[in-house]
């Protein structure tokens, strides 16, 4: 083996390691993003009253807004 072949083998190993790292980082980021997005959507739907409260903690604001608007209009 000469220096050029060794340099080429090292370059191939680095390219393979970077490709593997990028793939793994992409999958981890995608999984974390989906979890965060699901939690956000769950919270949004609970605040809007579309899905029922969890552990009897009612965070729905829609009825409160309607009540205040009716008070203002009266």
N, C-alpha and C positions, 0 to 999 in steps of 0.2 A: 504494500500500500504506500502510496505517496501522499504528500501533504494535501494535494487537491482532492483526492478521493476522501480523505478524512474530513476535510472541510465540508464537502458535499454531504457526507453522512451526518455530520453535526447539524447542518442546515436542515436536512430532512427530518431529523429527530426534533428539532426546535419547531419546525412547521407542524409536525404531527401533534406535539404537545400543545401548541397554541390553538390548533383546531379543536382538540379535545377540551381544552379549557373554555373556549368560546361556546362550544356546544353545551357544556355543563352549566356555565353561567347563564346562558339563555334559558335553559330549562328551569333553573332555580328562580330566575327573575319572573318567568311566566307563571310559575306556581304561586309565588308570593303576590304577584299582581292580581291573580284570580281570587286569592283569599281576601285581599284588601278590598277588591271591588265587590265581592259577595257580601262582606261585612257592611260596606257602605250602602249597598242596595237594600239589605235587610233593615238597617237603621232608617233609611229614607222611607221605606214602605211602612214601618211601624209608626213613624212620626205622622205620616199622612193617614194612618188609620186603615190602611188597606189589608194588613195582616194583623191578627190579634196580638195583644200585649204578651210579653214573656215574663213569667214569674209574677204576674199581677202588677207589673210596673207599667202604668199607662203613660206613654209619652206623646200620645196623639194630640195634635194642635189644631186640627181642622174644626172640631166642634167649638173650641174656645174662640177661634177667629170668627166663626159664624155667629156665636153669641154676642161678641163685641160689636160686630157689624149691625146686628139687629138692635142692640142698645143704642147705637149711634143714630140709626134711621128712625127710631121711635121718638 
